Amino acid sequence: MSKTTSPNDSVSDSLTAIGRRIADFRKWLYRRHPFVVPVTTLIILFFVVSFGLVFTTGETVGADDSNIVKLTDAGETRTLPTRAKTVEDLLNRLDIQVEPSDIIEPKKSTKILEDNFSINIYRARPVTIIDGGRKVTILSAFQQPRTIVEQAGIKLHPEDGIDVNAPVDVNTENLIGDQLVVARAKTSIINLYGNIIQVRSQARTVGDLLEEEGIKVLEGDTITPSQDTEITNGLKISIVRKGQKIITVEEVIKAKTEKIKDPELTIGVEVVQKEGSDGKKIVTYEIKTQNGKEVSRKAIQEVVSVKPVTRVIKVGTKPLLTGSKSDWLIAAGVSPADYAAADFIISRESGWCPTKWQGEYGGCPEYHGTPTSAGVGYGLCQSTPGWKMASAGADWAVNPVTQLRWCTDYASRYGGWQGAYEFWVTNHWW
């Protein structure tokens, strides 16, 4: 009987034959081109490693999409490249854990938009605060001693001091972490020519206190107690002048106002962060009279009795983007015949986002400042640098209408928006 061949046997024989031919071809290729195999292997390994870096750590260095960041964590600094978009994104990539009591500067939501970007992580540590016979231990990430003490709920006067790791009189057992000792200022009462002034000071003697408060010791003045007397809490000091006519007047010291920009508040909104208050000063005048009438006066003493407190106002810088791009074009005075050309250019430059930095992708971010580098574009038309648009208005950083007015002026170098459009289509920039 003849042998019967199944379809499966035929397929198997065919695959075996193909395998032999591939093996023979590899042998021939290696004999003729011995470097092909190792070079091909290196190329494959390069792409595999590059793929792994990009899609696992995201830390490869690229000219367009990475930034150099200086990260300081608990005093240890390292510099590294990253494609992370925000501070929080970077911390997640590096698997850095942050406790609620730690402090991160700048905040987690801050975008990483340029090189030499600095991030500081201050770790909370135990601090023991000693205020007289009172002892308080807290966890704090703050660096300034006064801020730490106030965080513990201990009220401080401006004249009170803080000693770091100073000797203490209380029981030193169970003192945890760093020690901060509150050095309370002493209260003194000064009677200056009949005017009562209450002061707090760290001064050691009466003479030191008078010098600190700017009180001059004039010829003919009598000071009680003497200037070398040591200051004790509640000490009363009297300064008297005889033989001359003097008057003292209480005058107002107007408080200053400080305005700080706040990107979280809408532009045009102002919020009082700290209520200020006027101060007071006591001015002593020496009076000259003639025939019983005053003919002149000269200020011989001027002492601040109540210090003025600066009023702090937060001023909003976040743009209120109302209306559409059509509204902006109309408000900026762009000719309807140029709408299409202007729309084409601005759509490709910024996507009609007046707060976008060059290189930012995605949606339109809230106002987060303008680029510090002169080589980075900003705004609707990506003005480079952005502050050139100040020629169109002081609100150039946040007002799309102001930016459009500047863009129209810029387009005039090409003969107008139509010429700018033709240039952009050819060159893909303008």
C-alpha positions in Angstrom: 0.0 0.0 0.0 1.2 3.5 -0.7 1.8 5.9 2.2 -1.0 8.5 2.8 0.2 12.2 3.4 -2.1 14.4 5.6 -2.6 18.2 5.1 -0.9 18.8 8.5 2.2 16.9 7.5 2.4 19.0 4.3 2.3 22.3 6.3 4.9 21.0 8.8 7.2 20.0 6.0 6.8 23.5 4.4 7.6 25.3 7.6 10.7 23.1 8.2 11.9 23.9 4.7 11.4 27.7 5.2 13.3 27.5 8.5 16.2 25.8 6.8 16.3 28.5 4.1 16.3 31.3 6.8 19.1 29.6 8.7 21.1 29.2 5.5 20.5 32.9 4.6 21.7 34.0 8.0 24.9 32.0 7.6 25.5 33.5 4.2 24.8 37.0 5.4 27.1 36.7 8.4 29.9 35.4 6.1 29.5 38.2 3.6 28.7 41.0 6.2 30.0 40.1 9.6 29.0 43.5 11.2 25.4 43.5 10.2 24.2 41.5 13.2 25.9 43.4 16.0 25.1 46.8 14.4 21.4 45.8 14.0 21.4 44.7 17.6 22.8 48.0 18.9 20.2 50.0 16.9 17.4 47.9 18.3 18.7 48.2 21.9 19.0 52.1 21.5 15.3 52.4 20.5 14.2 50.0 23.3 16.1 52.0 25.9 14.9 55.4 24.6 11.3 54.1 24.6 11.7 52.9 28.2 13.1 56.3 29.4 10.3 58.3 27.8 7.5 56.1 28.8 8.6 55.1 32.3 10.6 57.9 34.0 10.0 60.7 31.5 13.4 62.2 32.5 15.2 62.2 29.1 16.6 65.6 28.1 15.1 67.2 25.1 15.5 70.7 23.8 11.8 71.4 23.4 10.0 69.7 26.2 12.2 69.4 29.2 13.4 71.8 31.9 16.3 71.9 34.4 15.0 71.9 38.0 16.9 72.5 41.2 15.2 70.5 43.9 16.1 71.1 47.6 14.6 68.7 50.0 15.4 69.1 53.7 18.6 71.0 52.9 19.9 68.6 50.2 20.0 69.9 46.7 20.0 68.1 43.4 19.7 69.4 39.8 17.8 67.3 37.3 16.1 67.4 33.9 12.4 66.7 33.8 9.3 66.8 31.5 7.0 67.2 34.5 4.5 70.0 33.9 3.9 71.0 37.6 5.6 70.7 40.9 3.2 68.0 42.0 3.8 66.1 38.8 7.6 66.1 39.5 7.2 65.0 43.1 5.0 62.1 41.9 7.5 61.1 39.2 10.3 61.0 41.8 8.1 59.3 44.4 8.7 62.0 46.9 6.3 61.8 49.8 5.2 65.1 51.4 3.4 65.3 54.8 0.6 67.8 55.4 2.8 69.6 57.9 5.7 70.0 55.4 6.0 73.2 53.3 6.5 73.2 49.5 7.6 76.4 47.7 6.3 77.1 45.2 2.9 75.3 45.7 2.2 72.0 44.1 0.0 73.4 41.3 2.8 75.8 40.1 3.7 75.1 36.5 7.3 74.3 35.5 7.8 76.5 32.4 11.5 77.4 32.3 15.0 76.2 33.2 16.6 76.9 36.5 13.3 76.4 38.2 13.8 76.1 42.0 11.7 73.9 44.3 12.2 73.8 48.1 10.7 71.3 50.5 10.9 72.2 54.1 10.3 69.2 56.4 8.4 69.6 59.6 10.5 68.9 62.8 9.8 69.1 66.5 10.5 72.5 68.1 10.2 73.3 71.8 9.3 76.9 72.7 10.0 78.2 76.2 8.2 81.4 77.2 9.0 82.1 80.9 7.7 79.1 82.8 5.6 77.9 79.8 6.9 75.1 77.6 5.2 74.1 74.2 6.4 71.5 71.7 5.0 71.6 68.1 5.9 70.2 64.7 6.9 73.0 62.3 8.3 73.3 58.8 8.8 77.1 59.1 12.3 78.4 59.1 11.9 81.8 60.9 11.8 81.5 64.7 9.2 84.3 65.1 6.9 82.5 62.7 7.3 79.2 64.5 6.4 80.8 67.9 3.3 82.5 66.4 2.3 79.2 64.9 2.3 77.8 68.4 -0.3 80.4 69.4 2.1 82.5 71.5 1.5 86.2 71.0 4.5 88.3 70.4 5.0 92.0 70.6 7.3 93.6 67.9 9.9 94.3 70.6 10.0 90.7 71.9 13.0 88.7 70.9 13.7 85.0 70.2 16.9 83.2 71.3 17.8 80.0 69.5 18.9 77.1 71.8 19.6 79.6 74.7 20.0 78.3 78.3 16.7 78.0 80.1 15.7 78.0 83.7 12.8 75.5 83.4 13.2 71.7 83.7 15.3 70.7 80.7 14.1 67.1 80.7 12.1 66.0 77.7 13.0 69.0 75.6 12.4 67.8 72.1 14.1 69.1 68.9 15.3 72.6 68.6 14.6 75.1 71.4 13.4 78.6 71.0 13.4 80.9 74.1 11.1 83.9 74.0 13.0 87.0 75.4 10.2 89.3 76.5 10.7 93.1 76.2 10.3 95.1 79.4 7.6 97.8 79.7 8.6 101.3 80.8 6.6 104.5 81.3 8.2 107.7 80.2 6.9 111.1 81.4 8.2 113.4 78.7 7.5 117.0 79.7 4.1 116.0 81.1 3.2 113.5 78.3 3.0 109.9 79.2 4.6 107.4 76.8 4.5 103.6 77.3 7.2 101.7 75.6 8.5 98.1 75.3 12.2 97.6 74.9 15.1 95.2 75.3 17.3 98.1 76.4 19.5 97.5 79.4 19.7 101.0 81.0 17.6 104.2 81.0 20.2 105.9 78.8 20.0 103.0 76.3 16.2 103.2 76.2 16.2 107.0 75.6 18.6 106.6 72.8 16.6 103.8 71.3 13.4 105.8 71.4 15.1 108.9 69.9 14.6 111.0 73.0 17.3 113.7 73.2 18.8 114.7 76.5 18.9 118.5 76.2 20.7 121.0 78.4 18.5 121.9 81.3 16.6 118.6 81.3 16.3 116.6 84.6 16.1 112.8 84.2 14.8 110.6 87.0 16.1 108.0 87.6 19.7 108.4 86.3 20.6 107.2 82.8 22.8 104.4 84.2 19.8 102.8 86.0 19.0 99.3 84.8 15.6 98.8 83.3 13.1 96.8 85.2 9.5 95.9 84.2 7.2 98.8 84.9 10.0 101.4 85.5 8.8 105.0 85.5 11.1 107.6 83.9 10.6 111.3 84.2 12.1 114.1 82.0 11.4 117.6 83.2 12.6 121.0 81.8 12.5 124.2 83.9 13.1 127.8 83.1 11.7 127.7 79.5 8.3 127.7 78.1 7.6 124.5 76.2 4.5 122.8 74.8 3.9 119.3 73.6 1.6 118.3 70.8 0.4 114.9 69.7 0.5 114.6 65.9 -0.7 111.9 63.5 1.6 109.7 61.4 -0.3 108.7 58.3 -0.1 105.0 57.6 1.4 103.9 54.3 -0.5 101.7 51.9 1.2 98.7 50.1 -0.4 97.0 47.2 0.6 93.4 46.2 -0.4 91.6 43.1 -2.5 88.5 43.5 -3.0 86.2 40.5 -5.9 84.4 42.2 -8.1 87.5 42.2 -9.8 88.8 39.1 -8.3 91.9 37.6 -9.8 95.0 39.0 -10.7 93.4 42.4 -8.9 94.7 45.5 -9.0 93.0 48.9 -7.6 94.4 52.1 -5.2 91.7 53.5 -4.2 93.8 56.5 -5.9 96.8 58.0 -3.5 99.5 58.6 -3.6 102.2 61.2 -2.2 105.7 61.7 0.5 106.2 64.2 1.1 109.0 66.7 4.1 111.1 67.7 4.6 113.6 70.5 6.4 116.7 69.3 7.8 119.1 71.9 8.2 122.7 71.0 10.2 125.4 72.7 8.2 128.7 72.6 9.6 132.2 72.3 7.4 135.0 73.4 7.4 138.8 73.1 5.1 141.0 75.2 3.4 137.8 76.3 2.7 136.6 72.8 4.2 133.7 71.0 6.5 134.8 68.2 8.2 131.5 67.3 8.5 127.9 68.2 11.2 125.3 67.6 10.7 121.5 67.8 13.2 120.1 70.3 11.8 116.6 70.6 9.9 114.3 68.4 9.0 110.8 69.8 6.9 108.1 68.2 4.3 107.0 70.7 2.3 104.7 68.5 4.0 103.2 65.4 1.9 103.3 62.2 0.8 100.0 60.7 1.1 99.7 56.9 -2.2 98.9 55.1 -1.8 95.9 52.7 -4.1 95.5 49.8 -4.2 92.5 47.4 -4.8 93.6 43.8 -6.2 91.0 41.3 -4.3 90.2 38.1 -6.4 87.3 36.9 -8.0 88.2 33.6 -11.8 88.2 33.3 -12.2 86.9 29.8 -15.7 87.9 28.8 -17.1 87.8 25.3 -15.8 85.9 22.3 -13.0 86.5 19.9 -15.4 88.3 17.6 -16.1 90.7 20.5 -12.4 91.2 21.0 -11.8 91.9 17.3 -14.6 94.5 17.2 -13.4 96.2 20.5 -9.8 96.3 19.1 -11.0 98.0 15.9 -9.9 95.3 13.5 -11.5 95.6 10.1 -14.1 92.9 9.3 -12.2 92.3 6.1 -9.2 91.2 8.2 -11.1 88.9 10.6 -10.2 85.7 8.6 -6.5 86.5 8.4 -6.3 87.5 12.0 -8.2 84.4 13.1 -5.9 82.2 11.1 -2.7 83.6 12.6 -3.9 83.9 16.2 -5.4 80.4 16.2 -2.0 79.0 15.3 0.0 81.2 17.5 -1.9 80.9 20.8 -5.3 79.3 20.1 -6.8 82.7 21.1 -5.4 82.5 24.6 -4.1 85.9 26.0 -2.3 84.3 28.9 -0.4 81.5 27.1 3.4 81.3 27.2 5.3 80.0 24.2 5.6 76.3 24.5 2.5 75.8 26.6 0.1 73.3 25.2 -3.5 72.3 26.0 -6.2 74.7 27.2 -5.9 78.3 28.1 -4.2 78.7 31.5 -5.1 81.3 34.1 -2.8 84.2 34.3 0.4 83.0 35.9 2.8 85.9 35.2 4.7 86.7 32.0 8.0 85.0 30.9 11.1 86.4 32.4 13.1 85.4 29.4 13.2 87.8 26.5 13.2 84.9 24.1 9.8 83.4 25.1 6.6 84.6 23.4 3.4 85.6 25.2 -0.2 86.4 24.5 -2.5 86.1 21.6 0.1 86.8 19.0 3.0 85.4 21.0 4.8 88.8 21.2 8.5 88.1 21.9 9.2 89.4 24.5 5.7 89.9 25.9 6.4 93.3 27.4 6.6 94.9 24.0 2.8 95.0 24.1 3.0 97.6 26.9 3.0 100.2 24.1 -0.7 99.3 23.5 -1.7 99.7 27.2 -0.7 99.0 30.8 -3.0 96.0 31.0 -1.2 94.2 28.1 -0.5 91.1 30.2 -4.2 90.2 30.8 -6.4 92.2 28.4 -7.0 90.5 25.0 -8.3 93.7 23.4 -5.1 95.5 24.3 -3.1 92.6 22.9 -5.1 92.7 19.7 -4.4 96.4 19.2 -0.7 95.7 19.5 -1.1 92.7 17.1 -2.7 94.9 14.5 0.1 97.4 14.8 2.6 94.6 14.5 0.8 93.3 11.3 1.4 96.7 9.7 5.1 95.7 9.1 3.7 93.3 6.5 1.3 95.8 5.1 -1.6 94.7 7.3 -3.3 91.5 8.4 -3.6 90.2 4.8 0.1 90.6 4.2 0.9 89.0 7.6 -1.3 86.1 6.6 0.5 85.5 3.4 3.9 85.6 5.1 2.7 83.2 7.8 1.4 80.7 5.3 4.8 80.7 3.6 7.1 80.7 6.6 4.8 79.3 9.5 5.9 82.3 11.7 5.6 86.0 11.5 
